[in-house]
Amino acid sequence: MLPHSYTVDSLSQSEDLASAILASANPSQIAATCSSIDSFLHSHTPDQSRHFFSITFPTLICKLFGFNENATSLPQPQQPQKPQHPQSNGWIELASQPNHQDLSSKIFSLLSPNGTLMNSISAVDRHSLVKYVFPVERLPEWVRFMLSSEKDCRVLSDLCPLFKGKVKEDSVKGSLCQIQLNVFEYYLFWFAYYPVCKGNSENLESNTVKKSKKFRLENWTNSIRGFSGSSKREVEQKFEGNLYVQLLYAYLRAFVPIFDLGAHQPYRSSILNYSLKCDGSIIFRAEFLVNVLVHYWLVDNDFSPLPVNVCKSFGVSFPFRSVLGETPPTSGLGEVVKLFVKYLNLSSVISMDGFDNIEYSESPRWRASGGFESGKSRDVVSVSSSASSVGSWNSWIQRPLFRFILRTFLFCPVGSSIKNASQVFSVWVSYMEPWTISLDDFAELDEIVNGSSKDSRKQEAQSQASGYSQLWQRFVLSNYLYYSSLVMHFIGFAHKFLHTDPEVIVQMVLKVVSLLTSSKELIDLIRNVDTVFHSKQAISSKSTLNSLYRFVPSIREQLQDWEDGLCESDADGSFLHENWNKDLQLFSDGEDGGQQLLQLFILRAEAELQVISGDNLTRCLQLIDSLKEKVGYLFGGTTVKPIPISPELRQPQHFRDEIFKPRKVGPQTLANITYKGDWMKRPISNDEVAWLAKLLIWLSSWLNESLGLNHPENSNVGSKWSYVDVPGDAANINGARETMKSLVCFIGSWLLMMGTTTVRLMRKHGVRVNLRVLASKKVVMVVLLSIVLSLLKKAFGLFH
């Protein structure tokens, strides 16, 4: 029992610190306040620090991240709160500005995982002295919707390990639920929420970026490996000026172990392995940090946040599609997500031999569920004692990252900036090339965070980046959709946004194709898997193909689960059609196959570049030639021939409203450069009402399917008329009622006969219902004007 004087003293000091934090605005004041906080925590025991974490710590979080609301409202979410966006006067934002290196070092020392603050947090949590209620409006969007339903609240902790044991009943409001966290969890929730809130704020302030060619070509492509203009020094300067990235790497390095993997110490039936010095708290912190970053950054507003088979096992269905709609992920997360993904993939670089020790059983569901079912038994995978953490960390991010990248490509609004999409593209490319990741990629951050030199870093572990080899086969197989289905979706994205910046889009497509063709072993593996995927049974004499059949069920289940609900829109202009997520189309020979779409892209890109490139025409045509060569090698054949364009036509075009509108060359039109697909499901143009067009497309598709208009009538089957013999006594009709009944039956039969005849003629001639023409803005305007005039006529009639 502490003396009363000590309690009063710590309470008053905590209140004084909170006031000092609120008053700190310039670098000198902030540095002094950080020193005061460090001194206070050094001189007080965990029990004496209770007042600091109850009063001062929420205020500190507000000032660190720049939330412009009263700090005292943070631990009291029972009061109505409106989400606020981070301000430029936040300590982290201020320390990231140029010429503030000293302030950045001071704040980093305060928040460091080995600092006094984090040690005090561990001590307080060890005794469970402080609990916080996290504001519901700051949670990931899908969690907010679940907490709004009393039924969903009860299963949230079972569905998602991140909230296991944290969902409690609101003691004030009774029926509603709330999220209760300890100090460490509370801080990391805010830490993960900060870039999301910042990205939403920047997106509201500026929805589009001014078209500056230098900005687009240099800045957007610097982060993509293989593009010119990036250097290690530029990356180093970017890390030096970003305190948040430094803290992120420090937390990953401290709490998510990827070294000391020699000892086998299973935890909760997981396939993680740690050294003997690791205990349950370290494993818990690692899983918690990975989970919180995944759900805040990758899942967040996804309308299918959890694996389908997990939801079915709990009898839960998410009606989020109608609420969230085609909402892209939060913009501005590319840099932090890339660092997060590269760090987790580093574990596979260090111990990539572990993939050879993973044996698949008949059920592939562990790949679909990944880390979300960490509380359940993973009896579908057996791992030898030498397996590494790669199998676990990779399975935790496979589905969320795939949907994060795919939703960015699918739901990126036409006419908007592609800066965010290019950053996500860089994340995708980095994930597909784990063999290019080396410890040297983190040397600059290590030097900043830990003060270690490159030489000492190399002595700690040796890892050199190399190309694809047979050792990475398991990685590619477990992530096959990244190399196949996602490539097809990206080609659709490239077609949609080719007009925004043809040169950058061509470079992005060239980078993906170059990655797929970087190794003969890799391209052979991708082709062979596609071959066995479309084969009914193992009838091939090649042992290499037969050995791949056991991966087909896993890939098929991933295809349906990872793309759940993302391919149902037929009007997004991305070459997606019904039931797309039930098949792989990269090596298909049809019009929707990868080869045809890439050839179409080359035709369109060549026409665009020759029209607008000007002085860069030679370099742009070299890009096209390189793309043709890579595409030819990918599909084992030749590509399209170049398009002859006369010099006088190489003038800027001002009419680019329709994305897939064919370019005119002389008196002729390039008929090949057009939308190949169902014309009713073509991309929505500017002269249509978008929501009405989607509704009418759905209604037309339903009518065509119901009436059988999607399938042409067989000409060999003739129409047969049915005759009914009417008894003689049935000809006598007595009374007005029977007469009226017979007349109605006659009219109904005649209408039915006319309708059947019309449908039969439509089937015979291949005519289908297309109500999309009614979505034209002109038609809608005429209808609205007619309604308004009719209402006005009736209104004036009442006065007369």
Disulfide bonds with the S-S distance in Angstrom:
none
